[in-house]
Amino acid sequence: MKQLSIIHNNSRGFTLIELSVVLAILGVLTSMAVKSFMDSRIHVMDAVTLAETQGLGKAVLDAFLEGDDVDLTHNPGDGTLIGALDNSGNDRKPLFQFSPGVRAEINGSSNAGGTGFCDATVTHSNGSKTYFLFIDEANNITSFPDI
């Protein structure tokens, strides 16, 4: 019994300074992890925006090749459907649909005369990059964002 009380008397806990150092290290590691997570999320949103811009460009080129009558004009607050009206303002099957969070300002139209054009600025509400798309059917000019 005497030996047990000696061991008990010699044991020590952690000091307040040691606990504070451990908590400070954990705080620094947590802040680094949160920053890394947020940076990764922004990169994903930028990748989504790039893919959506390229998809829009392909859909516009297809509309030009088909000679579709479509009004491409779109503002960021107009929703996700692109080309849901023809040039006369009548409903039609949408040409393209953006993913949630993707916003675009688009000027352009397509018709059977071979004079279609599209000028688009595409961004994501949680991203950091803006991508530009320009297609001029009459002058055979296309400018897509690079991968």
N, C-alpha and C positions, 0 to 999 in steps of 0.2 A: 504494500500500500504506500509506503514511503517513496518508493521509486516512481510510482505514478504521479504523485504530487510534484516531484522534482521536474519531471518532463512537462507537466502542465505549467509550472512556473517559468520555465525557460522558453516556451513558445511565444511567438510574436505575431501580430497581424500586420497588415500593410499600413504604412503611414499615410497621412493626408496628402503629402507631397507626391508620393508614389502613385496614389489613386488619381491625383490631378494630372500627372504626366500621362498616364494611360488614357484618361478621358480626352486630353488634348490631342494625342496621337490618333485616337479613334475619330475625333471631330475632323481632323485634317484629311484622313483617309475617306471619310464619308463625303466631304465636300468635293474631293477629287472624283469620286465615283459618280456623284450627281452631275457634275460638270461634264464628264465623259458621256453619260447617258443623254444629257440634253444636246450635246454636240452630235451624237449619233442620230438622234431623232431629227435634227435639222438636216443632216445629210440625207436621210431617208426621204424627207419631204422634198428636198431639191431633186433627188432622183425621180420621184413621182412626177414632179413638174416637168422634168426633161422628157420622160416617157410620154406624158400627156401631150406635150408640144409636138413631138415627133408623130404621135398618133393622129393629132389634128391635121398636121401637114399631109399625111398620107390620105386621110379622108377627103381633104380639100382637093388634092390631085386627082383622086378617083372621081369626084364630082365634076371636075373640069373635063376629064376624059370621057365621062358619060354624057356631058352636055346638060347636066342637071340645072334646073332653074331653082336656085337657092340663094336666100339672103343670108350672108355670113355675119352681118353686123351684130355685135354682142358687147354688152357692158358688164363689168364685174358683178353688179347686183342683179343680173338677169337670170340667174340660176345656172344649172349645169348643162342644159341642152343647147347644142349649137346647130344652127341651120334648120330650125323647126318651122320656118316660114319660107315661102317662095318670094320672089322679087315683087309680087303683087300684094303681099301681106296675107296670103292664104296659108292655112296649116298644111304641113307636109311631114313626112317621116324625118325625124332629126338625123342630121348628118353625123353627129358625134356627141358624146356625153362625157363631161369631165368627172373625175373622182371628187369626193367631198374635200373641200378646202382649196381646190384649185380655182383660181380666178383668172379671167382673161378679158382683155379689151381687144376686140376684133373689128376691123373695117374690111368690107369686101363683099363680093357677090360672084355668082357663077351663072352663066347662061350658055346657050347653044352657039353663040356667036364667036366663041374663042377669045373673048376679052375678059375672062375672069381674073380676079385678083383677090389676094388675102394679105392683110398686114395685121399680125397678132403680137400682143405682148402678154406673156403668160407667167404667173407667179403663184405661189402657195401662201395661204394665210399664216402658216407656221414655218415657212422656209426662209432662206436668206438670199436666194438667187432669182433673177428674172431672165426669162428666155424670150427670144424674138424669132418670129417666123415671117418670111416674106415670100409670096408667090405671085408672079405676074405672068399670066398665060399669054398675053399678046406679045410680050417681048421675050418670052421663054427664059424667065429669070426665077430661080428658086434659091432660097437661103434658109437652111435648116440649122438648128443648134447642133454643135458637135457633141459627141459622146465623151 
